[in-house]
Amino acid sequence: MNHLCRLTLAALIPAAALSFGLSGALAQTPSPAPAASVSPSPTSPAPSASPSPAASASPVPAATPSPAASASPAATPAPAASASPSPAPPAAAATTPAPVQTADPFGLETMLEAKKVVMVKGTANWDSAFDTLVDAFKALNALLDKQGIKHAGNSMIVYTSTDDTGFTFLAEIPVEQDPKNLSKDMSIGKSPEGKALKFVHRGSYDNMDNTYEAITNHLDDKKLEAKDTFIEEYLTDPLKTAEDKLVINVFVPLK
């Protein structure tokens, strides 16, 4: 399926120009009721009758605590307790700025800068496409490792043509110094440059069909005019990364 979308994309680009609390306080008031003052009654049982008027006096003071209930306005601080919830909202507000994870950009306009690269030219059929690309990268890495030359950027594949059976490509690795003893299929040159749209693919090479289909639809919807090539930049090393864990930038150069 990969080749169908790449073919559609490749055909779309040149041909169609990529058209794309108070009650509790009252309960305590009985406790002040000088019923405890009745305790004098046991001390003098004879004047038990006299205590009754005294008791009548005691109820009067007992009634006086009831005005203390009039202190219920003091209970108005209860609204002050209601003020305690007010600090709660700021705490909630502090939790609101939760980090949000954004998706990969799709169709982001960018400028490609030309880099010095060592490259190898190759052809592949769709059935063994990824294996062929990996072999090309292996050949380039063997050359650089032998000469102690480090990569100066991510490995790339530049598709130069596609058809029903396969495609031609350039496998490129950016370098800062020129390697020697190149094979006949290898050369030193520059990577593509200029304005391009950037798309991101995550997953296996075989599942890139969905990505290329989405790219084709995006170009068609935006009615964009693109060049007749596209580039894959491997953010993960295809020689060391499981195929289903690949992360690849796809660039479509614009005219």
Backbone as CSV, one residue per row, in Angstrom:
resi,resn,N_x,N_y,N_z,CA_x,CA_y,CA_z,C_x,C_y,C_z
1,MET,0.821,-1.210,0.000,0.000,0.000,0.000,0.856,1.262,0.000
2,ASN,2.090,1.182,0.557,2.915,2.381,0.607,3.108,2.974,-0.772
3,HIS,3.395,2.091,-1.749,3.734,2.608,-3.059,2.561,3.289,-3.723
4,LEU,1.314,2.850,-3.394,0.155,3.484,-4.007,0.068,4.947,-3.604
5,CYS,0.269,5.234,-2.286,0.185,6.617,-1.833,1.347,7.445,-2.337
6,ARG,2.561,6.820,-2.380,3.697,7.568,-2.907,3.506,7.853,-4.382
7,LEU,2.924,6.868,-5.098,2.644,7.090,-6.515,1.614,8.189,-6.690
8,THR,0.579,8.149,-5.844,-0.449,9.191,-5.920,0.157,10.555,-5.645
9,LEU,1.020,10.611,-4.628,1.668,11.871,-4.265,2.577,12.344,-5.381
10,ALA,3.376,11.418,-5.928,4.305,11.784,-6.985,3.554,12.226,-8.226
11,ALA,2.436,11.552,-8.540,1.657,11.924,-9.717,0.931,13.235,-9.489
12,LEU,0.486,13.430,-8.264,-0.267,14.637,-7.944,0.616,15.873,-8.021
13,ILE,1.880,15.728,-7.671,2.776,16.890,-7.584,3.020,17.514,-8.957
14,PRO,3.561,16.778,-9.960,3.844,17.459,-11.220,2.627,17.638,-12.101
15,ALA,1.717,16.692,-12.110,0.654,16.678,-13.096,-0.437,17.664,-12.792
16,ALA,-0.925,17.636,-11.561,-2.063,18.477,-11.220,-1.638,19.700,-10.442
17,ALA,-0.413,20.029,-10.378,0.134,21.185,-9.651,-0.210,21.106,-8.182
18,LEU,-0.481,19.828,-7.656,-0.735,19.545,-6.241,-1.805,20.439,-5.622
19,SER,-3.015,20.373,-6.230,-4.129,21.137,-5.715,-4.521,20.617,-4.342
20,PHE,-3.452,21.024,-3.897,-3.722,20.394,-2.575,-3.766,21.162,-1.075
21,GLY,-22.860,25.723,64.380,-22.658,25.967,65.628,-23.509,26.697,66.597
22,LEU,-24.712,27.542,66.459,-25.445,28.306,67.501,-26.298,27.405,68.367
23,SER,-26.978,26.470,67.784,-27.823,25.569,68.573,-27.000,24.841,69.585
24,GLY,-25.761,24.501,69.312,-24.879,23.853,70.290,-24.598,24.802,71.425
25,ALA,-24.446,26.097,71.160,-24.198,27.062,72.234,-25.403,27.176,73.124
26,LEU,-26.631,27.104,72.572,-27.857,27.145,73.360,-27.974,25.882,74.201
27,ALA,-27.517,24.776,73.623,-27.571,23.532,74.390,-26.666,23.635,75.590
28,GLN,-25.604,24.378,75.512,-24.711,24.514,76.655,-25.306,25.443,77.695
29,THR,-26.229,26.339,77.294,-26.787,27.284,78.255,-27.510,26.610,79.383
30,PRO,-28.217,25.434,79.159,-28.808,24.744,80.301,-27.761,24.398,81.330
31,SER,-26.527,24.092,80.925,-25.499,23.717,81.891,-25.259,24.833,82.888
32,PRO,-25.263,26.111,82.434,-25.148,27.157,83.446,-26.360,27.229,84.339
33,ALA,-27.514,26.609,83.919,-28.709,26.654,84.786,-28.297,26.258,86.160
34,PRO,-28.408,27.113,87.116,-27.923,26.845,88.470,-28.709,25.743,89.134
35,ALA,-29.159,24.788,88.333,-29.678,23.560,88.929,-28.628,23.010,89.854
36,ALA,-27.352,23.232,89.501,-26.290,22.813,90.406,-26.419,23.550,91.728
37,SER,-27.007,24.781,91.706,-27.197,25.515,92.951,-28.223,24.837,93.832
38,VAL,-28.983,23.905,93.224,-29.911,23.106,94.034,-29.130,22.289,95.040
39,SER,-27.852,22.116,94.831,-27.016,21.360,95.764,-27.169,21.857,97.189
40,PRO,-27.444,23.185,97.452,-27.689,23.586,98.836,-28.861,22.858,99.447
41,SER,-29.844,22.429,98.659,-31.017,21.743,99.214,-30.620,20.515,99.990
42,PRO,-29.639,19.670,99.492,-29.237,18.550,100.329,-28.571,18.998,101.616
43,THR,-27.891,20.102,101.591,-27.195,20.516,102.826,-28.180,20.881,103.925
44,SER,-29.301,21.564,103.618,-30.316,21.915,104.624,-31.659,21.384,104.195
45,PRO,-31.978,20.145,104.566,-33.255,19.553,104.181,-34.409,20.309,104.824
46,ALA,-34.252,20.886,106.051,-35.396,21.544,106.716,-35.866,22.725,105.904
47,PRO,-34.982,23.611,105.505,-35.467,24.748,104.745,-35.685,24.402,103.299
48,SER,-36.057,23.118,103.043,-36.306,22.710,101.657,-37.390,23.555,101.052
49,ALA,-38.369,24.029,101.916,-39.430,24.870,101.366,-38.854,26.203,100.951
50,SER,-37.956,26.756,101.831,-37.372,28.052,101.473,-36.571,27.988,100.190
51,PRO,-35.861,26.860,99.968,-35.127,26.806,98.713,-36.013,26.977,97.515
52,SER,-37.352,26.555,97.684,-38.214,26.653,96.512,-38.302,28.095,96.038
53,PRO,-38.526,29.098,96.996,-38.458,30.458,96.488,-37.073,30.770,95.951
54,ALA,-36.031,30.226,96.686,-34.678,30.492,96.179,-34.533,29.929,94.788
55,ALA,-35.164,28.739,94.634,-35.105,28.122,93.315,-35.810,29.008,92.314
56,SER,-36.941,29.640,92.831,-37.649,30.535,91.915,-36.741,31.691,91.527
57,ALA,-35.885,32.101,92.516,-34.939,33.160,92.176,-33.915,32.644,91.176
58,SER,-33.483,31.371,91.439,-32.468,30.807,90.544,-32.961,30.717,89.114
59,PRO,-34.293,30.368,88.921,-34.753,30.362,87.534,-34.588,31.726,86.910
60,VAL,-34.776,32.795,87.745,-34.665,34.125,87.151,-33.264,34.304,86.573
61,PRO,-32.200,33.992,87.412,-30.892,34.057,86.775,-30.765,33.099,85.618
62,ALA,-31.475,31.907,85.772,-31.396,30.936,84.684,-31.943,31.549,83.428
63,ALA,-32.993,32.410,83.634,-33.560,33.069,82.469,-32.573,34.081,81.914
64,THR,-31.789,34.653,82.868,-30.838,35.667,82.406,-29.822,35.101,81.412
65,PRO,-29.404,33.835,81.568,-28.513,33.304,80.517,-29.146,33.356,79.153
66,SER,-30.559,33.252,79.167,-31.229,33.273,77.872,-30.894,34.541,77.110
67,PRO,-30.803,35.719,77.808,-30.293,36.870,77.073,-28.927,36.589,76.462
68,ALA,-28.165,35.742,77.173,-26.883,35.376,76.569,-27.118,34.817,75.190
69,ALA,-28.313,34.161,75.061,-28.660,33.677,73.735,-28.795,34.852,72.789
70,SER,-29.197,36.027,73.394,-29.246,37.207,72.546,-27.859,37.539,72.009
71,ALA,-26.846,36.987,72.694,-25.487,37.126,72.167,-25.329,36.366,70.865
72,SER,-26.473,35.667,70.520,-26.454,34.953,69.256,-25.944,35.818,68.120
73,PRO,-26.223,37.162,68.164,-25.563,37.971,67.140,-24.073,37.703,67.081
74,ALA,-23.500,37.370,68.273,-22.084,37.022,68.229,-21.855,35.840,67.329
75,ALA,-22.965,35.061,67.136,-22.829,33.929,66.230,-22.652,34.399,64.801
76,THR,-22.916,35.666,64.557,-22.701,36.184,63.208,-21.303,35.901,62.675
77,PRO,-20.292,35.710,63.564,-19.011,35.247,63.014,-19.144,34.017,62.154
78,ALA,-20.287,33.292,62.292,-20.479,32.125,61.430,-20.289,32.492,59.972
79,PRO,-20.844,33.645,59.516,-20.504,34.050,58.162,-19.003,34.155,57.962
80,ALA,-18.289,34.576,59.032,-16.830,34.637,58.882,-16.296,33.273,58.526
81,ALA,-16.919,32.212,59.116,-16.505,30.865,58.746,-16.786,30.635,57.279
82,SER,-17.902,31.240,56.791,-18.198,31.092,55.373,-17.098,31.732,54.533
83,ALA,-16.372,32.693,55.154,-15.259,33.296,54.418,-14.147,32.293,54.169
84,SER,-14.076,31.232,55.013,-13.028,30.241,54.851,-13.076,29.557,53.495
85,PRO,-14.296,29.309,52.906,-14.296,28.723,51.571,-13.611,29.611,50.536
86,SER,-13.624,30.943,50.772,-13.072,31.832,49.761,-11.622,31.515,49.403
87,PRO,-10.747,31.118,50.384,-9.398,30.739,49.960,-9.371,29.529,49.065
88,ALA,-10.419,28.668,49.167,-10.409,27.435,48.386,-10.328,27.692,46.891
89,PRO,-11.110,28.676,46.337,-11.028,28.895,44.899,-9.627,29.170,44.379
90,PRO,-8.803,30.005,45.098,-7.456,30.196,44.566,-6.690,28.904,44.412
91,ALA,-6.897,27.975,45.404,-6.187,26.698,45.307,-6.616,25.975,44.057
92,ALA,-7.924,26.000,43.755,-8.422,25.344,42.557,-7.856,26.026,41.329
93,ALA,-7.767,27.359,41.386,-7.231,28.095,40.245,-5.790,27.710,39.981
94,ALA,-5.059,27.391,41.064,-3.652,27.034,40.896,-3.511,25.721,40.144
95,THR,-4.511,24.836,40.279,-4.413,23.539,39.626,-4.877,23.585,38.177
96,THR,-5.563,24.657,37.785,-6.102,24.709,36.435,-5.033,24.677,35.342
97,PRO,-3.877,25.363,35.493,-2.921,25.331,34.396,-2.209,23.993,34.282
98,ALA,-2.953,22.943,33.871,-2.342,21.630,33.694,-1.649,21.586,32.336
99,PRO,-0.462,20.959,32.248,0.244,20.903,30.974,-0.547,20.089,29.954
100,VAL,-0.586,20.567,28.728,-1.312,19.881,27.669,-0.312,19.405,26.636
101,GLN,-0.437,18.148,26.268,0.485,17.581,25.297,-0.062,17.819,23.895
102,THR,0.741,18.434,23.053,0.272,18.743,21.715,0.681,17.646,20.744
103,ALA,-0.066,17.543,19.645,0.240,16.546,18.630,1.355,17.059,17.728
104,ASP,1.921,16.140,16.929,2.957,16.531,15.984,2.379,17.509,14.961
105,PRO,3.141,18.492,14.555,2.652,19.405,13.520,2.455,18.654,12.212
106,PHE,1.461,19.058,11.450,1.162,18.380,10.181,0.997,19.441,9.099
107,GLY,1.890,19.404,8.123,1.840,20.404,7.066,2.458,21.720,7.477
108,LEU,3.446,21.671,8.394,4.094,22.880,8.878,5.074,23.410,7.831
109,GLU,4.941,24.689,7.484,5.873,25.282,6.532,7.234,25.466,7.188
110,THR,8.269,25.088,6.472,9.623,25.190,7.004,10.594,25.459,5.861
111,MET,11.805,25.842,6.212,12.849,26.074,5.208,13.946,25.029,5.382
112,LEU,14.192,24.272,4.348,15.265,23.288,4.371,16.577,23.980,4.011
113,GLU,17.606,23.684,4.788,18.932,24.229,4.510,19.809,23.149,3.890
114,ALA,20.508,23.513,2.834,21.386,22.560,2.173,22.538,22.165,3.101
115,LYS,22.816,20.887,3.155,23.927,20.373,3.965,24.842,19.520,3.086
116,LYS,26.111,19.519,3.445,27.021,18.610,2.752,26.680,17.177,3.161
117,VAL,26.528,16.300,2.174,26.159,14.916,2.473,27.011,13.969,1.639
118,VAL,27.217,12.784,2.194,27.717,11.677,1.401,26.498,10.838,1.062
119,MET,26.368,10.443,-0.202,25.144,9.783,-0.651,25.455,8.563,-1.491
120,VAL,24.475,7.685,-1.516,24.558,6.515,-2.385,23.247,6.400,-3.132
121,LYS,23.354,6.133,-4.424,22.182,6.014,-5.284,21.721,4.563,-5.306
122,GLY,20.406,4.378,-5.346,19.896,3.013,-5.364,18.509,2.914,-5.955
123,THR,18.104,1.679,-6.188,16.746,1.374,-6.635,16.177,0.290,-5.719
124,ALA,14.873,0.271,-5.602,14.233,-0.718,-4.716,12.850,-1.042,-5.248
125,ASN,12.374,-2.245,-4.933,10.973,-2.563,-5.213,10.192,-2.424,-3.909
126,TRP,8.901,-2.261,-4.036,8.087,-1.942,-2.857,8.040,-3.070,-1.836
127,ASP,8.171,-4.302,-2.288,8.064,-5.430,-1.362,9.218,-5.473,-0.373
128,SER,10.391,-5.017,-0.784,11.567,-5.055,0.109,12.163,-3.655,0.286
129,ALA,11.299,-2.653,0.252,11.776,-1.266,0.262,12.606,-0.945,1.497
130,PHE,12.083,-1.234,2.668,12.783,-0.831,3.893,14.124,-1.549,4.024
131,ASP,14.162,-2.833,3.688,15.425,-3.575,3.763,16.469,-2.961,2.831
132,THR,16.032,-2.523,1.649,16.966,-1.909,0.701,17.503,-0.592,1.241
133,LEU,16.630,0.205,1.855,17.077,1.479,2.433,18.057,1.244,3.577
134,VAL,17.775,0.258,4.412,18.672,-0.058,5.528,20.044,-0.481,5.003
135,ASP,20.069,-1.281,3.933,21.349,-1.711,3.352,22.137,-0.505,2.837
136,ALA,21.438,0.469,2.265,22.123,1.671,1.769,22.734,2.453,2.931
137,PHE,21.989,2.582,4.018,22.529,3.278,5.192,23.707,2.504,5.790
138,LYS,23.629,1.191,5.779,24.744,0.383,6.299,26.017,0.640,5.501
139,ALA,25.876,0.711,4.176,27.046,0.943,3.335,27.669,2.315,3.629
140,LEU,26.846,3.320,3.789,27.358,4.658,4.094,27.999,4.698,5.473
141,ASN,27.371,4.072,6.445,27.925,4.061,7.804,29.249,3.311,7.863
142,ALA,29.359,2.217,7.113,30.616,1.463,7.099,31.745,2.338,6.556
143,LEU,31.443,3.108,5.505,32.454,4.004,4.931,32.882,5.062,5.946
144,LEU,31.913,5.692,6.614,32.229,6.759,7.565,32.938,6.212,8.798
145,ASP,32.486,5.084,9.303,33.122,4.497,10.493,34.577,4.137,10.208
146,LYS,34.832,3.616,9.036,36.194,3.204,8.676,37.137,4.394,8.646
147,GLN,36.623,5.557,8.272,37.450,6.751,8.166,37.297,7.678,9.373
148,GLY,36.560,7.224,10.384,36.409,8.005,11.604,35.658,9.305,11.413
149,ILE,34.724,9.325,10.492,33.938,10.534,10.198,32.582,10.417,10.879
150,LYS,32.223,11.441,11.635,30.966,11.416,12.371,29.835,12.032,11.554
151,HIS,28.618,11.604,11.884,27.441,12.207,11.255,27.320,13.664,11.697
152,ALA,26.859,14.514,10.782,26.591,15.912,11.113,25.088,16.194,11.040
153,GLY,24.290,15.163,11.114,22.829,15.318,11.042,22.167,13.958,10.885
154,ASN,20.863,13.965,10.707,20.097,12.734,10.591,20.178,12.148,9.178
155,SER,20.093,10.821,9.108,20.075,10.136,7.815,18.803,10.500,7.054
156,MET,18.926,10.553,5.714,17.793,10.953,4.880,17.663,10.036,3.665
157,ILE,16.435,9.954,3.178,16.152,9.316,1.901,15.469,10.349,1.024
158,VAL,16.020,10.547,-0.187,15.399,11.446,-1.159,14.867,10.578,-2.293
159,TYR,13.541,10.589,-2.454,12.920,9.804,-3.527,12.988,10.613,-4.816
160,THR,13.618,10.032,-5.845,13.783,10.744,-7.106,12.768,10.316,-8.159
161,SER,12.219,9.110,-8.063,11.167,8.667,-8.973,10.476,7.452,-8.382
162,THR,9.231,7.241,-8.775,8.463,6.078,-8.307,7.620,5.539,-9.464
163,ASP,7.342,4.238,-9.396,6.392,3.632,-10.338,5.686,2.476,-9.642
164,ASP,4.963,1.685,-10.406,4.172,0.611,-9.807,5.025,-0.450,-9.129
165,THR,6.216,-0.666,-9.613,7.037,-1.757,-9.087,8.031,-1.311,-8.018
166,GLY,8.484,-0.065,-8.083,9.483,0.374,-7.112,9.812,1.846,-7.249
167,PHE,11.049,2.188,-6.874,11.445,3.595,-6.870,12.958,3.717,-6.947
168,THR,13.425,4.901,-7.290,14.845,5.228,-7.200,15.022,6.240,-6.076
169,PHE,16.190,6.235,-5.480,16.386,7.068,-4.292,17.847,7.435,-4.127
170,LEU,18.064,8.409,-3.249,19.390,8.752,-2.755,19.358,8.616,-1.243
171,ALA,20.213,7.759,-0.687,20.386,7.686,0.761,21.505,8.658,1.120
172,GLU,21.240,9.573,2.047,22.186,10.644,2.358,22.467,10.723,3.858
173,ILE,23.713,11.016,4.188,24.107,11.265,5.579,24.913,12.558,5.619
174,PRO,24.494,13.547,6.382,25.252,14.803,6.482,26.627,14.580,7.122
175,VAL,27.645,15.249,6.575,29.018,15.162,7.096,29.639,16.553,7.051
176,GLU,30.719,16.716,7.818,31.442,17.988,7.807,32.749,17.899,7.030
177,GLN,33.202,16.691,6.782,34.424,16.528,5.995,34.178,15.504,4.888
178,ASP,34.944,15.603,3.831,34.742,14.732,2.680,35.376,13.361,2.932
179,PRO,34.582,12.301,2.845,35.174,10.960,2.943,35.912,10.606,1.647
180,LYS,36.815,9.655,1.762,37.600,9.226,0.605,37.211,7.804,0.212
181,ASN,37.767,7.384,-0.932,37.575,6.009,-1.417,36.101,5.647,-1.552
182,LEU,35.337,6.512,-2.223,33.922,6.250,-2.427,33.727,5.172,-3.489
183,SER,32.715,4.362,-3.321,32.372,3.372,-4.338,31.733,4.083,-5.524
184,LYS,31.512,3.351,-6.620,31.019,3.992,-7.843,29.607,4.548,-7.687
185,ASP,28.829,4.002,-6.747,27.467,4.504,-6.551,27.412,5.646,-5.542
186,MET,28.540,5.949,-4.915,28.556,6.986,-3.880,29.105,8.296,-4.429
187,SER,28.715,9.382,-3.773,29.212,10.703,-4.161,29.015,11.666,-3.003
188,ILE,29.598,12.860,-3.137,29.429,13.913,-2.140,28.631,15.034,-2.798
189,GLY,27.645,15.531,-2.111,26.807,16.569,-2.690,26.102,17.379,-1.620
190,LYS,24.969,17.952,-1.985,24.174,18.784,-1.087,22.777,18.190,-0.945
191,SER,22.259,18.295,0.261,20.882,17.863,0.492,19.923,18.906,-0.064
192,PRO,18.642,18.556,-0.293,17.669,19.526,-0.833,17.524,20.732,0.080
193,GLU,17.184,21.868,-0.539,16.976,23.097,0.215,15.749,23.828,-0.316
194,GLY,15.285,24.796,0.472,14.152,25.601,0.044,12.916,25.373,0.900
195,LYS,11.837,26.028,0.502,10.587,25.961,1.263,9.947,24.590,1.092
196,ALA,9.457,24.043,2.196,8.836,22.719,2.168,7.781,22.621,3.258
197,LEU,6.924,21.635,3.121,5.959,21.305,4.171,6.486,20.111,4.947
198,LYS,6.341,20.198,6.257,6.856,19.145,7.130,5.704,18.340,7.721
199,PHE,5.817,17.019,7.625,4.852,16.082,8.205,5.634,15.091,9.072
200,VAL,4.985,14.489,10.043,5.667,13.559,10.959,4.975,12.204,10.908
201,HIS,5.789,11.158,10.774,5.277,9.783,10.819,5.900,9.062,12.011
202,ARG,5.056,8.357,12.751,5.523,7.519,13.859,5.032,6.093,13.636
203,GLY,5.957,5.135,13.679,5.575,3.740,13.479,6.430,3.103,12.400
204,SER,5.978,1.980,11.892,6.784,1.221,10.940,6.769,1.861,9.554
205,TYR,7.754,1.491,8.751,7.839,1.986,7.380,6.641,1.494,6.571
206,ASP,6.226,0.259,6.814,5.101,-0.295,6.065,3.804,0.460,6.328
207,ASN,3.681,1.075,7.500,2.452,1.806,7.843,2.480,3.269,7.395
208,MET,3.491,3.637,6.625,3.565,5.018,6.154,2.511,5.321,5.097
209,ASP,1.832,4.286,4.635,0.766,4.494,3.650,-0.249,5.518,4.146
210,ASN,-0.663,5.396,5.413,-1.644,6.343,5.964,-1.095,7.762,5.984
211,THR,0.192,7.896,6.307,0.800,9.228,6.343,0.827,9.859,4.957
212,TYR,1.232,9.076,3.954,1.302,9.625,2.598,-0.083,9.917,2.027
213,GLU,-1.051,9.136,2.415,-2.420,9.424,1.978,-2.896,10.752,2.568
214,ALA,-2.594,10.966,3.865,-2.975,12.220,4.516,-2.228,13.399,3.893
215,ILE,-0.963,13.188,3.521,-0.191,14.254,2.880,-0.818,14.628,1.531
216,THR,-1.167,13.607,0.754,-1.784,13.861,-0.549,-3.077,14.649,-0.394
217,ASN,-3.896,14.261,0.579,-5.163,14.976,0.814,-4.908,16.417,1.247
218,HIS,-3.881,16.614,2.090,-3.566,17.963,2.571,-3.152,18.869,1.412
219,LEU,-2.288,18.360,0.541,-1.845,19.152,-0.591,-3.007,19.474,-1.528
220,ASP,-3.879,18.500,-1.707,-5.032,18.705,-2.580,-5.981,19.756,-1.998
221,ASP,-6.249,19.640,-0.682,-7.170,20.583,-0.033,-6.622,22.007,-0.064
222,LYS,-5.317,22.147,0.153,-4.710,23.476,0.218,-4.347,24.024,-1.164
223,LYS,-4.496,23.179,-2.202,-4.154,23.583,-3.576,-2.731,24.144,-3.643
224,LEU,-1.814,23.353,-3.075,-0.415,23.761,-3.040,0.348,23.162,-4.210
225,GLU,1.344,23.882,-4.687,2.164,23.411,-5.801,3.516,22.953,-5.260
226,ALA,3.843,21.712,-5.543,5.061,21.131,-4.974,5.975,20.619,-6.067
227,LYS,7.218,20.400,-5.689,8.191,19.827,-6.618,7.957,18.328,-6.745
228,ASP,8.663,17.736,-7.695,8.413,16.318,-7.998,9.333,15.393,-7.191
229,THR,9.503,15.684,-5.929,10.298,14.817,-5.059,9.816,14.982,-3.629
230,PHE,10.218,14.080,-2.768,9.948,14.226,-1.341,11.056,13.552,-0.563
231,ILE,11.206,13.963,0.690,12.360,13.573,1.504,11.886,12.984,2.823
232,GLU,12.557,11.938,3.256,12.317,11.364,4.591,13.567,11.561,5.440
233,GLU,13.396,12.193,6.587,14.498,12.387,7.542,14.250,11.477,8.736
234,TYR,15.183,10.574,8.999,15.010,9.575,10.053,15.523,10.134,11.387
235,LEU,14.572,10.538,12.251,14.951,11.069,13.561,15.446,9.962,14.486
236,THR,15.011,8.735,14.236,15.534,7.571,14.954,16.418,6.790,13.985
237,ASP,17.477,6.219,14.491,18.420,5.490,13.650,17.767,4.209,13.130
238,PRO,17.554,4.079,11.821,16.892,2.876,11.301,17.715,1.607,11.475
239,LEU,19.013,1.762,11.762,19.858,0.588,11.972,19.756,0.044,13.396
240,LYS,19.267,0.875,14.322,19.238,0.460,15.724,17.837,0.480,16.335
241,THR,16.887,1.067,15.662,15.544,1.238,16.214,14.602,0.182,15.658
242,ALA,13.773,-0.380,16.547,12.747,-1.321,16.075,11.880,-0.623,15.037
243,GLU,11.516,-1.356,13.988,10.822,-0.713,12.869,9.521,-0.049,13.292
244,ASP,8.825,-0.635,14.279,7.545,-0.038,14.689,7.740,1.153,15.624
245,LYS,8.998,1.521,15.916,9.289,2.671,16.778,9.931,3.825,16.008
246,LEU,9.888,3.747,14.695,10.526,4.786,13.890,9.807,6.134,14.041
247,VAL,10.587,7.208,13.985,10.039,8.566,13.919,10.693,9.223,12.705
248,ILE,9.863,9.626,11.734,10.367,10.105,10.451,9.692,11.423,10.087
249,ASN,10.495,12.427,9.779,9.971,13.662,9.205,9.863,13.483,7.698
250,VAL,8.714,13.805,7.142,8.521,13.766,5.694,8.426,15.204,5.204
251,PHE,9.312,15.580,4.267,9.312,16.940,3.722,8.870,16.899,2.259
252,VAL,7.935,17.770,1.935,7.478,17.929,0.555,7.899,19.331,0.098
253,PRO,8.936,19.427,-0.728,9.400,20.746,-1.197,8.331,21.426,-2.049
254,LEU,8.174,22.724,-1.848,7.193,23.518,-2.599,7.894,24.347,-3.669
255,LYS,7.185,24.611,-4.766,7.721,25.481,-5.815,7.661,26.942,-5.369
